[in-house]
Amino acid sequence: MNLPAPYRFLELTGTHRAIGEALGQLDPPFRRPPWWPSPPDPELAEACRRLVARWHPPLIEEYEGYAAAQGLDSRLLWQQVCRTSMRARLFACSAVAWWGPDGTWVGRNYDFQPIQRRRDLIGLRPEGSLASLGMMGSVPGGRYDGVNEAGLFVSLHAVMADEPPPRPGIPFHLIPRILLERCRSAGEAVELLLRMPHMLPLNFLIADPHEGFAVEVHPLCAAVRAPEDGILAVTNHYEHPAMRPYHGPRDLRFSIRRKERLIEGIAPSDAPLPGRLRQALSDHEVPVCGHRPGFATLWSVITDLRQRAVEYAFGPPCQNPFYSFPWPASLPKGPKEYPDIRSASGAC
């Protein structure tokens, strides 16, 4: 499929190292995003690398393949992609899920500044892991949202909150990727997510055909919210009482209004749910759909997890069509079982 620049649709299959090599050959020379803070010191980066090697070893093999294809030192590449702070960035991503008699629908807008040139939709069929389809932004290897072959949807949302001094954890952009490749249900993903060590304040919308959760994480605390009346919305602030103190004195009104608008937009009515969902994602009153230089909707996704249908719009959903993509399917060998990792994120 030909997409408008800078969007790409890539389908990659094989071992994780082979996938990394293929992506490294397709990509221009790697450059660290200019809006990111300075890389962590080598000792912290290496500690994070060891954690990823423990939680999902194939990702390290993929980065080694990518580095080899680009002629880079794999440890130096890792240090460059290991982000330890979310300071000085815009927070404006929105997602909502609905469970009803006619389907399980999820809609999500990813918003950032147009300076983000990497906007790749990746269809991935890795050996030994679940297949997935999702968007990769900023750096290779990660996912910002996506769905896997089992019907699990995951989206990532940065949160406006205080950050403690950096400590070892899973880099934020790899968390959805790990969940999509390892988990078959929302419950399984939440359980894994709560045990991971986190470096940054984040929200996740986790949904499968039967249930879903909002998982609010901070390096020092984590909490889970359930849907209300079959609807669950996630933006860029914490809702759980245990998490709210981490916001400090920040103005959360824009994030709160977007969450409320999404819930209102898909509330039960005579109009079909898919149309209501598209309209809610295209809202310009709050707005949910962004067109400003500092708040631009770079892509939008709508998926019916029960009917296994997924569509992406490349740019603001108010003026760009949604394209249907094949549901992800794994290689014939199927995914392997990973060892259980008993570790815990910070407790409140």
N, C-alpha and C positions, 0 to 999 in steps of 0.2 A: 504494500500500500504506500503510495506517495503522499507524504504529509508536508505541510508548509514548514519551511525552516524556522527555528532550529529543531523542530520535532523529528524524532526518528522512531520507527517501529522495528525492533530487532527480535529475531527468534534464535535462541541459542540452545544447543543440545550437547550432552556428553558429560565427561567428568568435569568437576569444578575447575581443575587446572586448565583443561582444554577450553572451557568457557571463558576463563580469565585471559587466556592467550588470544582467543578470537576477539574479545572486546578490546584488548590492548591494541590489536592490529587495526580494528575499525576506528578507534578513537584518535583524535589529534594528540600531540604530546601533552602529557598531563600537566595542568597548572592548578595550583591551589586556589580556590575561590577567593577573590580579593576582599570580600566582606567578612571572611572568617578571621578570628583572632589568631595570634601567633601559635605555631604548633607547640605541643607540650614538650617538656624536656625528654630526652631519650629514655630515662628510667621509667617515667610514668607511661610513655607510649608503649614500652616493652611490657610493662605490667598489664596494660589493656590488651595487648596482643596475646599474651598468655591466657587471659580470660576467654577471649574469643576462641582460641585453640582448644580450650576446655569445653566450652558450651556448644560450639559448632565448628569442628576442625576443618570441614571442607572449605570454609570461607578463607582460611589462611592459604590453602592450596590455590584458591582462585586468585588471591592477591599476588601470590608468587608467580603464577602464570601471566598475570597482567604486567607485572614488573618486568619479567623476562621479555615479553613481546615489545615493551617500550624501551628496553635497554636501561632500566632503572634498578637501583639497589632496593630490594624488597623491604628492608627495615626502614630505609629513608622514606619510601612511598607510604608505608604504614604510619610513620610519624606525621606525615603531611595530612592524612585523612582522619587521624584520631582527634576529633574535636572535643574540647573539654569545657567550652563555654558557649552560651547562647546570647551573650550580651550584645547590644547594639544591632539587633535585627528586628524586623517587623513580625508581629504575631497576628495572623489573620486567616487561619484555615478553619473550615467549617465542615461538619459531617452530621448526618442524621440517619437513623435506621427505624424501620417500621415492620412489625410482625403482625400479619393479619390473615384472614381466611384465604385470600387470593394470592398470597406470596410473602416473601421476606425481602423488602427493598432497602437498599442503602444508597445514599447520595452523598457526594463529597466534593468540595471545591478546595483546590490548593492555590493559595495566594502568596505572592512574594513580589519582589521588584523585577522588572523585565531584564535587569542585568544578569539574572540567572539564565545562562544559555543552554545548560544541559537539561533537556526535557525528553527523556527516552522512555518509551513504553517497551518493556521487555517481556517477551514470552519465553519462559525458562523451563527446560526439561532436563534437570541435572540427574546424573546417575546417583542412586541411593537417597534421593530426597524428593519431596512432593513437588509437582509442577506448579507453577504460578504465573500470573500475569499481573504486572504492576508498573508503576512509574518510578523511574530513577532520576534523581536530581542532584546536581552539584558535583558529586564524586562517584567513581565507579564502585560497584559492589552492593550498594544499599538499595532500599526501597522506602518511599514515602507513603505509599498505599498500594493495595493489591488484593487479589483473591487467589486462592489455591484450588486444586482439583477437588478437594473434599468439600468445598463451599464455605471456607473460612475467609472472612474479609478483615483486613487490618488497615487502619489509617493512623498516622502520626501527627501530633499537634504540639508545637512548642508552647510553653506556659510562661506567662509573665510572673516570675517569682524570684526570690532571693536564691543565690547560688552559694553553697559552702565552698571552701577551698577544694581544688580538684583532687580527686582520688580515683584509683583504678575502677573501671567499669566497662560496660559494653558501649561502644560508640553508638550514638543515637540512631544513625541512619542504617545500622545493621540489625536493629531490634525487629522491625517488621519482617525483614528478610528471614531471620532465624525462625520467627513464629510461623511464617508461611511455609517454610521448608520442613518444619518438624511437627506441626500440630494439625489435627484433623477436626477439632471442635473448639468452640469459644471457651468452654470450661478448661480444656487442656491448655489453650494459649494463655489464659489468665493465670493458671497455676504456674506455668513456666515464667511468665512475665513477673510475677510477684517474687520469684526466687532469684531473678537476675540482679546483679549489682549495677546500679544506675549512676551516671555521672551528672545528669541534667534534669531539670524539671520538665515533665512531659505529660501529655494526655494521649490515651489510645482509645479508639473505638474498635471493639472486638465483636464480631457478629458471625453467626452461622445460621443455617435455615431455621433453627429452633429456639435459639436464645442469643443474648448478647449482653455486653457489659461495657461501661466506661471505666478504664483503669487510670487512676491519677497517681503518678509517681514523682517522687523527689528523692535525691540521694539519701535523705534522712527519714523518709516516710513513704507509705503507699496505701491507697484505699481504692475500693471498688464501688461503683454505682450500678444499679439495675435499671432497666426501662420502667417508665411509668405509663400505664395504660397502653402498653405495646409500643411506645415511642422512646427513643433514646437519642439525644443530641449532644455533641461534643464540640467545643470551640477552644479558646486559649486561656481559660481560667479554671481553677479548682472549684468544685461544688461541695465536695464532702467536708463536713465541719472540721475534721482532723487536719485537712490540708490547707484551709483558708489562711491560717497565720503566716504561711510562707510567702504570700503575696506582698506583704509589707504595705506601703501606702500607695500602691499603683492604682491608676484609674482603669477599672475593668468594664466600664459601661458598654463600650463597643462590642466586646466579646459577649457580654450578657445579652445584648440586644440581638446579636446574630443567632445565638442559641434559641432565644424565645421566638424569633421570626421563623426559624426552621420548624419548630414544633407547631406553631400556628399554621404554617403553610401546608403541612401534611396531615392536619387534624381531619378526622372523618367527615366526609361530605359526599355529595352525589357524583362529583367529578372523579374520573379514574385516577388511581394513585400515581401512576407514572407521570401523568400530566401535571399533577399537583407538585410532585417532586421536582420536575424540571422548572416549574414556575418559581418554587421556593429557592432553588439554587440560582435563579436568574434575578432575584430581587434587587432592586436599586433604591428602595426606600430607606433601608437600614444603613448601608447596603450589605447584602451577602455576596453579590457579584461585583468584583472590583475592576475599575478602569483607570484609576489614578496611577501616576508613576511610582508612588510608594506603596500601592495596594492594588496589584493587578492579579486577576484570576488567570493563572497560567494553564490550568487544565481542570476538567471536571469529570467525574465518573458516576455512573448509575448502574447498579447491578441488582438483579433478582436472584438471590441465592438459592431459592427453592426451585426455580425453573432453569437455573444455570445459564443465565444470560448476562452479558457484561458489555457496556458501551462507554466509550471515552469521547469527550469533546476537547479539542486542542485549542485552548484559549477560552475566553468568557463564554459560558453556556448560553447567554442571551443572544449571541450572534454567530455561534459556530455549531455545526451539526454534530450530533452524536453518531459515532461509527461503532457498529457491532464487531466484536472480535471473538474468535473461537475460544471456547472454554478450555482452560489448561488441562492437559492430560500427561501422565507420567510415562516414562519409558517402560517397556514390557517387564523389565526386572522388578520394577516397583521400588518404593522407598524402603530403606533399612531402618532398623530400630537403633536409636542412640542410647548410650548409657544414661541412667538417671543421675542427675547432678544435684546433690543436696547442698544447696547454698542459699542464703537469704539476703534479700535487699534490706536496707535499714528499716527498722520498725519504729512506729510513732512513739 
